[in-house]
């Protein structure tokens, strides 16, 4: 099932990226800016680079503004949770 494979790739990528982020940074107090930066970079790499490159979704122009906004906000929320869970 293509949808199931897509979810596995999506969550596997998210877990791997979070693990790399967590191991790369020293344990300090969580920082909103650092978490937000991680979310934006993750969104850029995944939604703007890898998904179009590997044709894992529709072309960027075929997504509505609300879908694009939701993707960015979702990545920001994920990254902030990872940042604040580090402690």
C-alpha positions in Angstrom: 0.0 0.0 0.0 1.6 3.3 -1.2 0.0 5.3 1.6 1.4 3.0 4.3 4.9 3.2 2.7 4.6 7.0 2.6 3.8 7.1 6.3 6.7 4.8 7.2 9.1 7.0 5.2 7.6 10.2 6.7 7.9 9.1 10.3 11.2 7.3 9.8 12.7 10.5 8.4 11.2 12.5 11.4 12.7 10.1 13.9 16.1 10.1 12.2 16.2 13.8 12.0 15.2 14.3 15.6 17.8 11.8 16.7 20.5 13.6 14.8 19.3 16.9 16.2 19.3 15.6 19.8 22.8 14.0 19.6 24.3 17.1 17.9 23.4 19.6 20.6 24.6 19.7 24.2 22.0 19.4 26.9 21.0 22.9 27.9 17.9 24.7 28.7 15.5 24.4 25.8 15.5 27.4 23.5 12.5 28.5 21.5 14.6 30.0 18.7 16.7 26.8 18.3 13.6 24.6 18.2 11.9 26.9 15.7 15.0 27.0 13.5 15.1 23.2 13.6 11.4 23.1 12.5 11.9 25.5 9.6 15.0 23.6 8.4 13.2 20.3 8.6 10.3 21.7 6.7 12.6 23.1 4.0 14.5 19.9 3.6 11.5 17.6 3.6 8.7 19.6 2.0 10.6 21.8 -0.3 13.5 19.6 -1.3 13.1 15.8 -0.7 9.4 15.4 -1.4 9.6 17.1 -4.8 13.0 15.5 -5.6 11.7 12.0 -5.0 8.2 12.7 -6.2 6.7 11.6 -2.9 3.8 14.1 -3.2 2.1 16.5 -5.5 4.1 19.4 -7.0 4.4 22.3 -4.6 2.1 24.4 -6.8 -0.7 21.9 -6.4 -0.9 22.4 -2.6 -3.3 25.1 -1.3 -2.0 27.9 0.9 -3.7 26.3 3.9 -2.0 22.9 3.2 1.4 24.7 2.9 0.7 26.6 6.1 -0.4 23.5 8.0 2.8 21.7 6.9 5.0 24.5 8.2 3.1 24.8 11.5 3.2 21.0 12.0 7.0 20.9 11.5 7.4 23.9 13.9 5.2 22.2 16.6 7.1 18.9 16.1 10.5 20.6 16.5 9.5 22.7 19.5 8.2 19.5 21.2 11.5 17.8 20.4 13.4 20.7 21.8 11.5 21.0 25.0 11.5 17.2 25.5 15.3 17.1 25.4 15.4 17.9 29.1 
